[in-house]
Structure formats: structure tokens, C-alpha cells
């Protein structure tokens, strides 16, 4: 990664954070919880720019402009809202599961080969 890319990434992130801070307080609170949730659950593409997170801000800005409360936008189960957003995304949990399964299969194959 070049220095210019790092600088551009920081500029994009600062602009992203400024958009969050411009949201009404209830939207900011829910956005931060969504962000924490997504960082823990980990859709792989979440770390590639701010695409998904920016999309959430777009949705929140629209909801706020229409005078809707944040839970009218997300529903009362914010985790379910997040899960729905990433349902077709590959997560770090998926990668870990695949890796674990591959390791088990290798170990079983190796053990089976030794008994032949």
C-alpha cells in the first residue's frame, strides 16, 4: 500500500466519521452499535473501504430527513437488521469454519493413510 493510498483512506474515514457526527443522537448511538457488531461478526468486505457502512449512513440520513426515529428505520432488533445486511456476505466466521473443516479433513485423511 502506498503512502498516497493511506492518506486517501484517512481522508475518506474522516469524512465518514463527520457524516456520522452530523446524524441525530439516536442515529449515532445505533450506528456505533451496528459498527461494533459488524466489526465483531466480520463481513470480509467491511474492511475494504467504507461501502457497507456508508450505505448505512445513507439510509440513516434519509430516515432522519424524513423525521423517522432510528428504530423505525432498523426495526427494534438491530442485530437482526445487521444480519440481514450481511446475509449474502462472506464473513470471517465462514473463513474460520472452512479452515477448521479443512484441518479436520487433513488430519483424518492423514490418520486414515497411516492405518492402510
N, C-alpha and C positions, 0 to 999 in steps of 0.2 A: 504494500500500500504506500502510495506516495504521500509526501507532506501535504501537497495541494488537496488530495482526497480527504485527508484527516481534517484539514481546515474547513473544507466544504461541508463535511459531515457535522462538524461542531456548529457551523452556521445554521445548517438545517435543523439540528437538535434545538438550538436556542430559539429559532423561530417557532418550532413545535411547542416548546415549553411556554413561550409567550402566548400562543393560541390557547393553551390550557388555562393559563392565568387570567385570560380575558373572559373565560366562561363564568356563569353564575356559581356561587359557592357550592350548591348541592351537586352540580355537574362536576366541579373539580374534585369533590370528595369521591364520587362514584368513579370518575376517570382514573384516579390514583389507585383505587382498589382493583379496577379492571387491569390496569397496567401491572400491578403486583401479581395478580392472578395469572395473567398471560406470561409473565416472566418465569413464574414457577412451573406452570403447565407446559410452557415452551413450544409453541409452534416454531418450526425451524426458521421460516422466513421472517419471523418477527425481528430477528437481529439484522436483517438485510434492509436497512433504511427504516423509514417510519411509515410504510404503506398502510398496514392494518391500523396502527394507532392513529394515523392521520385520518383514515376513514371514519374512525370512531369520533374524532373531534368534529369532522364534517357533520356527522349525524347529530352530535350534541349541539353544535352551533345552530343547526336547522331547528332542532327541538326547542332550544332556548328562544330563538327568534319567533317561534310560533306561540311562545308563552306556556309551553308544556313543562311539567315537572320532569326531572330526570328519570324517575321510575315509571313515568308514562312512556318514556322512550325505550327503556331497557326491560321493563317488567320488574316485578318485585324480586325475582330470583336472578340476581346479577351474574352469578356463576353459570347458570343455565344460558343466559344471554351470551356469555363468553364462549361457552362450549359450542353453541350454535354457530358463532362466527368462525370457529376453527375446525368445525366438524370434518371438513374435507382436506385439512392441512396435515402434513406430516409433523409430528411432534418429537421432541427429544425422548419422550417415553416410548414412542414407536421404535425409534432407533435403538434404544436400550433393550427393548424386548427382542428385536431382531438379533441383536448382538448376543444376548443371553441364550436365545434359542440356537444360534449357530455354534456357540461354545459347547452347549449341551450335546448337540448333534455330533460335533467333532469328537468330544470325549467318549460318547457311546460308540461311535464308529471305531475309534482307536482301541477301546476296550474289546469290542467285538472282533477286530482284526487280530488281536493278541490271542484270543481263545481259539482261533482257527488253526 
